[in-house]
Amino acid sequence: MQLVVISNPEVIPNEAGIINQLFEAGLTRFHLRKPGYSAQQVAALIRQIDEQYHYLIALHQHHAVAPYFGIERLHYTEQHRANTHAGKLTLQNRQGYVLSTSLHDVEALQTLVWFDNAFIGPVFNSISKPGYNAKWPEDFCLDKQNIDLNIIALGGIEPTNLNKIKAMNFDGAAVLGTIWNDPDTAVANFKCLQQQVQIITENHEDR
């Protein structure tokens, strides 16, 4: 089960330092989401992240910045996806970009022709967005028949409910609030999540 960390949309003190520590702790996918940042601000933050980790970053905004840092992962919001011509997505596929997108409707998964990863939620009540509550019951199970992409659960993810994510048939989990609500404990909280993922993976392999 894959564990993804999404950046806080706001400015975080020592953010690049914490991101580097997360990578050092074993993070394999970081989604850089800064909707209020200019391209220059996004580039400035990436420059502070150790170059050896750039290939693990997915950009949510200012995709044009990606080639300058060897970033090959691009993320599309629902609206951005709807407003992007199919020809551009096809070209990005041919250029080797790995595309991901967000959605809130399970049925829409069948329409994602150009994408390798889909984020769907909120699966649980959001930690970072009070009032942004779960869309599905806890006994929900994702039907992935005829769906050839990784589906990542989003919303309210913490160590105590990661096992439910696996039971719901998701391929991974994306976290934001659990990491960034207290930046001082971001790395420790990530390690707790990571340990739980390891336990779940080992238990699943033993079956």
N, C-alpha and C positions, 0 to 999 in steps of 0.2 A: 504494500500500500504506500503510495507516494505522499509525501508531506511537502506542501507548498506554503511559503510565507509571502504575504502581500504587504507591501510597504504601507505605513500610515500616510494618508493623503496630506497631512499637515507636516510642518517642519518639526523635526525631532532633534534635540541636542545630541551631538556626537553620533548622528544617524549612520554615517558611513562606517565609523568605527564599530558600531553594533552589528551592522550588516556583515562586515569582514569577520567578526567573531562568530556570527551565525554560520557562515560558510566554513570557518575553521572547525566548528562543532559538527559539521557533516551535512549542512543544508545543500540540497541538490537542485532546488528550483526557487528563484526569487522573482516575484512579479513587482516591477517598479511602476507604481501607480501614483502619479502626482498631477491630478487634473488641473490644479491651479498654477502649475509651473510652466515657464516658458521653455523653449528648446534649449536655450543657453543654461538655464537652471538645472534641467535634467542632465545635460552633458557635464556640468560642473560636479554634480553628485556622483555620476558614474566614474569620473576621473579620480575620485577619492576612494573608490572601491578597487581592491587589488585586481590587477589586470588578469591574473590567472582565473578569476571567477566570472569574468564578463560573459563567457559562453553559457553560464547558468542563469543569466538574467533574461526576463521577458519584458518587453517595453509595452506599456499601455498607451502612452501618448508620444507624439513626436517621433513616429516610426523612422523618419528620415535621418535621425541621429544614429540609428543602429549600425550602418556600415562603418562608421568611423571608429567603432569600438569592437567590431567583430561579433556583434550581437545578432543571433540568427532566430530569435524567438519574438514574435509580435502578437500582441493581444488586442482583440476587438471587443468593444462594448456592443450591446445589442443594437443601439442606434448607429454606431460607426459601421457595424457589419451591414445593416440595412441600407446605408448610404454609400456603400463601396461597390463599384462595378465589378461584376464577376470576372472580367478580363484582368483586373488588377490582382485579384486574389489568385487567379490561375498563374499569372506571371510570378507572383511571390512564391508560389509552390515550386515553380520551375527553377527559380533562383536559389532554392534550398531552404527557404524560411519555414520554420515550424509555427503554425498558426493556432491560436487558441481564442476562445470567445466566451462570453457570458450569456446566460439565458435563464428565464424563470418558468418556462413551459416545457415539460418533458417531451411533449409531442414534437416540438421544434427540433429535437435531436436528429430526426430523420432527414432534415433539410440541410444539414451541415456538410456540404460536399467538400469544401477546401480545408477543413479544420482537423487538427490532430487531437486537440483537447477541448473539453467544454466544462465550464464552471457553472454549477446550477445550485440555486438556493433561494431563500434561506432554508436550510434543512432543520436547523434549530433556531431558537430566538437569538438574534444577533447580540454579540457582546459589545461591539463598537458602535452600533446604531440602536439605541433604545427605541422600542416600539416597532422595530423591524422583525416581525415574528415569523415562526416556521409556517411553511405552506402545506406541509404534508404530515400525516400522523406518524407516530414513532414506529408503527408496524409497516410502514411503506417499504416496498422492495422494488428497486429499479429493474425494469425489463430491458436488457441490453441486446435482445435478439435483433439481428440485422443492423446493429450499430457498431461500426468499426472505428471507435475513438475512445480515448480515456476520458472518463467522466469524473470530475472532481467536485466533492461536496463543499459547500460554502455556507457560512453563517453559524455562529455560536459554537464553533468547534473548540473543545478542550479535552484534556486527557481522559476525563470520566465518560465521555460519549464517543470516543474513537471506535470502540468496539461496535457501537450501533451503526457507524458509517460502513463498516465492513459487512455487517448483517444486511444493510440496505442495498448492498451490491455495488457500492461506489468503488472506483479504482484508487481514490485518494482523497485527501482533505486539504483545504486551504484555510490558513489561519491569519487573522489580523489582530483582533482585539486581545486575544490571549497573549500575544507577543508584545503589542505596543501600548496597551493601556497603562503599563508600568515599565517604561524603557529600562529602568535599573535592573529589572528581573527578566528582561527579554530573553537572554541567552539561557538562563536557568529554566525558564518556562519552555523554551524550545527543546531543551534536553529531556524534560519530562514527557513532552509529546513524542519525541523520538524514541524514548524507551518504551512507551506504550505501543507505538507502531511496531517495534521489534517483537514485543511479546505477542501481539495479535498475529503478526506474520509467522512467527514460530509455531504458534498454536494451530494456525491454519494449515501449515505444511505437515504437521504431525497427524492430521486427520486422514 
